[in-house]
Amino acid sequence: MSLELHIFLRDSQIPSRDAWQQAIEKAGFPTVLEPTLDLRRDTGFTPASYKDQAAGYEFYLEPAAGILEAYPHITEQVGGRDMCATFRWGGNLVECAAAISSAAALTKLADGIYFYPDDDIIRTAQDVVDTTREELSSI
């Protein structure tokens, strides 16, 4: 079983790997991205670590329109955010922690919209980091 979440952001706000890593650290998450990660070029499995444990998740950056076709009810909230970063992981809790903390930091950094379709959860950049911290405390 795999789970996924989507972060909608503007193309102009897609950060470098280093800026994203700094946002993860600023949020207080113990996640470390692969040093060579290029958000615009790398797709598929993305190595990372969480609390010094090897982890990773699938990462895809693509135009938001394709994802929004499947979830038209969130189009208004997504607004002008034209790109979508998708995170996908299996049932491993370390992978889950790495994925959701990376996604939360990206949401905050890029003023994105965080969408977890399985439970139809939408979070804004203002509340995503605090909520993710609460979720991580139970993992």
N, C-alpha and C positions, 0 to 999 in steps of 0.2 A: 504494500500500500504506500502510495506517495501522497504527500500533501504539498500544497502550493499557496503562495500569496503573491500579490501584485502591488507594485509601487508605481503610481502614475506621477510623472514629473515632466517638466518642460525640457526639450532638447538643449536649450541654452543653459540649463542648470545641471547637466550631467557632470559630475565632478571627476577629478583625477583619482586614482587609487589612493594617493597620499592624503588628499583632502578628505576622502571617505574614511580612511584609517584614523585620521585625527578626530573626526566626528564620533567614531566609535569610542575612542579613548575619552573624549570629552564627556560622553554619556556615561562613562564608567563601566562599559561592557568589556569583559576579558576575551574579546574576539580579536584575532589577528588575521588579516587578509593576506593572501599570497602576494609577495613583494612585486611580482611581475604582472599582476592583474591589469588588464586594459579593458575598461568597461565597454568601450565601443567595438572592440574586436573579439574578445574572448566570449565564447558561449559554451554551454554544457557544464561539465563538472568543474567546480571552482574549489581548489583546496583552501582550507582555512584552519585555524585552531581555536579552541574554546577552552579556557582555563588550562592552557598548555597541552591539551589533548588534541590529537589529529582529528580533523573533521572536514566537512565540506558540504556543498550543496550544488545543485544545478542552478545556473544563472543565465538568463536570456534578456537582452535588451532589444526591444522591437517597437514599431509604431503602436500607439495605444488603440488605434481604430479597430484592429483585429480582435483585441481582447474585449473591447467595449461592445462588439457585436454579440458576444456571448452574455454580457451583463448590461443591457441597455438601461436598466433602472439606476445605475450609478453615473450615467453620462453627465448629468447636471452637476454633480459634486466634483467630478473630475475636471470639468471646465476646460480651459485651454491647455491642459497638460497633454502633450502630444506623443509622449513616449511612455513605455511601460517596462519596468524591470520586474521580471518574474523570478521567484525563488522557489525551488522544488527540492524536497528532501524525503527520505524514507522514514521509517519508524524510530531511528536512532535518536535518543534525546540530546546527545551532544551535537549532532547535526542540526537538530531542531533549534537548539539554543544559538548556535552559530548563525543560522539563517535568520531567525527572528530578530536577533540583536543587530546583525548587519542591515537588515531591512529597516528597522526602526531608525537607526542612525542615518541611513540614506534618506528616509522620509523627512527627518528633521532638517538635514543639511540642504536638501533640494526643495523644501517647502512642498513636499509631495502629499499624495493621498495613499494611504495604506489600506489595502483591501484583501481580506481573507474570505474567499468565496464560500468555503464549506459552511461557515456560520453566518455569512452575509455581514461581516464586521467591517466597518469603515472607520478609520482613525485619521485624524489630521496631524499635521506636524507638531501642533501644540501639545497634544496629549499622548502621542505614541511612545515616547521614551519612558515616561512614568509607568504607563500601562505595561510595557514590555518588561520593565524591571520587576513589576509584581508577578508577571507570568514566569519569569526566570527564577524567582525565589521558590517556586513550587516544582521546578525541574531538578 
